[in-house]
């Protein structure tokens, strides 16, 4: 027999995992949007290949630094005037865009 406390713990655990899964989906979507934008800015004709490069860079280590450094390096390599703080702010703004897109799809 499940007590009220056990039921509450189970519900909180399920909510935690759903929230965690959603956060991962939002971040993945944000990275895809960022990569598509960067591909356009640097003039990459193979946009989908570039998106996959960025996604792969984002899977190396936890956090956003790998994606940030990959895109920053590519932008600077294409002589696009951008700095780390500006790109980080772009990533933050796109996080909200990604969340809104996923919300609209659900």
C-alpha positions in Angstrom: 0.0 0.0 0.0 1.4 3.4 -1.0 1.3 6.1 1.6 0.5 9.7 0.8 4.2 10.6 1.3 5.3 7.9 -1.1 2.8 9.1 -3.7 4.1 12.6 -3.3 7.7 11.5 -3.6 6.8 9.5 -6.7 5.0 12.5 -8.2 7.9 14.8 -7.5 10.4 12.3 -9.0 8.3 12.1 -12.2 8.0 15.8 -12.4 11.8 16.2 -12.0 12.5 13.7 -14.8 9.9 15.4 -17.1 11.4 18.8 -16.4 14.9 17.5 -16.9 13.9 15.9 -20.2 12.2 19.1 -21.4 15.3 21.1 -20.5 17.4 18.8 -22.7 15.0 19.1 -25.6 14.9 22.9 -25.2 18.7 23.2 -25.2 19.0 20.8 -28.2 16.4 22.9 -30.1 18.3 26.1 -29.1 21.5 24.7 -30.4 19.9 23.8 -33.7 18.4 27.3 -34.1 21.8 28.8 -33.2 23.6 26.6 -35.7 21.2 27.4 -38.5 21.6 31.1 -37.8 25.4 30.9 -37.6 25.5 28.8 -40.9 23.6 31.6 -42.6 25.9 34.3 -41.2 29.1 32.6 -42.2 27.7 31.6 -45.5 27.8 27.8 -45.1 25.9 26.2 -48.0 25.8 22.8 -46.1 23.6 24.1 -43.3 22.3 20.8 -42.1 25.9 19.4 -41.9 26.9 22.5 -39.9 24.0 22.0 -37.6 25.1 18.4 -36.9 28.7 19.7 -36.3 27.4 22.1 -33.6 25.1 19.4 -32.1 28.0 17.0 -31.9 30.2 19.7 -30.2 27.4 20.2 -27.7 27.4 16.6 -26.7 31.1 16.6 -25.7 30.7 17.9 -22.2 27.8 19.2 -20.1 27.0 22.8 -20.3 27.0 25.3 -23.2 30.7 26.1 -23.4 31.5 23.6 -26.2 28.7 25.0 -28.4 29.6 28.6 -27.6 33.3 28.0 -28.4 32.5 26.1 -31.6 30.2 28.7 -33.0 32.3 31.6 -31.8 35.4 30.1 -33.4 33.5 29.6 -36.7 32.1 33.1 -36.7 35.5 34.7 -35.9 37.1 32.5 -38.6 34.7 34.0 -41.1 35.6 37.5 -39.9 32.2 38.1 -38.3 32.7 40.7 -35.5 31.3 39.0 -32.4 32.5 38.4 -28.9 31.8 35.7 -26.3 29.4 37.9 -24.2 27.3 38.8 -27.3 27.1 35.2 -28.5 26.2 34.0 -25.0 23.4 36.6 -24.9 22.2 35.3 -28.4 22.2 31.8 -27.0 20.1 32.9 -24.0 17.6 34.7 -26.2 17.3 31.6 -28.4 16.7 29.4 -25.4 13.4 31.3 -24.9 12.6 30.9 -28.6 13.2 27.2 -28.5 11.1 26.8 -25.3 8.2 28.7 -27.0 8.5 26.6 -30.1 8.3 23.3 -28.1 5.4 24.7 -26.1 3.5 25.5 -29.3 4.2 22.0 -30.6 2.9 20.2 -27.5 
